Structure formats: structure tokens, C-alpha cells
Amino acid sequence: KWKRLALKRYQFRPGVGLYTDMNAIRRDEDLDDLHSAYVDQWDWEKVITAEERTVEHLKATVQAIVDALVDTQKVLQSIFPQLSVLPKLSSEVTFVTSQELEDLYPDFTGKQRENAFVKEHPITFLIGIGGKLRSGKPHGGRAPDYDDWQLNCDIFFWNSVLDQALEISSMG
């Protein structure tokens, strides 16, 4: 929330934002293959207009992020050829809603749905996280006080080493 307050306080214009790099110890974190007690987390917030608060604008932003990651990989592989053994990123993003995932996999948990879908669609943008689905349950948790559950989304890449979906960005 503090980043959004800073954007307002310092009168950032639409299309302009800020980024942060947080280093922290999360002593109460549930540790697994993707979560450790030490966190190095990058965040960004950008001011948008009311007219830009659309799924189409969100999709265009996601495509720009993915394209930047693909371009970054190409540059790094040209400088460091040994990185060419890594899986090549694609600019193809599959867009899906949390309700569509529940419809496809009604007996799965939210995490199981993500893994099943992202394995088949290696770069996935999942839209609408937080609100109740037709089953009466949300796909996943989001803050009810400032997250827009209709526009709340995650970008996932398939991690073939861990054989699971890897969330690289949460946004909305």
C-alpha cells in the first residue's frame, strides 16, 4: 500500500511509476522449493488512468513484460553463449481466468490448477485471483482492502527443473 501512497504523495503522472528492491527475512515463511526465509523481492507500481483500468491494458502490459524478458535472454545469451543451454523463452502468452481454470479442473486446488495449465502453456497470465468462483471458493488469497479481484493477476512460467509453475509477477 505504501507504494501507491507514495505515487499519490509525490504526484507521479499516468504512465510513470516507481520500483523497489526489498531484502528481508521472513521468519514465519512456509519454506518450500520456491520460498525461503530470505527474500529479495522487486516490486513496481505505475500510475494509470481510469480508462486504462481494463483487461486489455493489463494484457498489453503483460505482453510488454514478457517481450522484455525474451529480449533480455537473447542479449545475455549473445554475451554469455554458455546460457544457450537454458530453455528458450517464448513471447507467446496464454491468457486465462481463474474461473476458466476451475471449469477445466474442478477437483483441483488453485495451485494444482496452475501447475496443470502452465505445464501445457509455459507462459501463462492468470486473471481474476481473489474473488469467489462459481464453486464459492476463491482461486487464491488476495488482500480485500486494496486488490481489485477482477483485475488481479499473476504471470507464470513453467519451471522444468522443479516441474511446477513459477509465479514471476503478481499484479493488478
Secondary structure, 3 states (H helix, E strand, C coil): CHHHHHHHHCCCCCCCEEEEEEEEECCCCCCCCCCCCEEEEEEEEECCCHHHCCHHHHHHHHHHHHHHHHHHHHHHHHHCHHHHHCCCCCCCCEEEEHHHHHHHCCCCCHHHHHHHHHHHCCEEEEECCCCECCCCCECCCCCCCCCCCCCCEEEEEEECCCCEEEEEEEEC
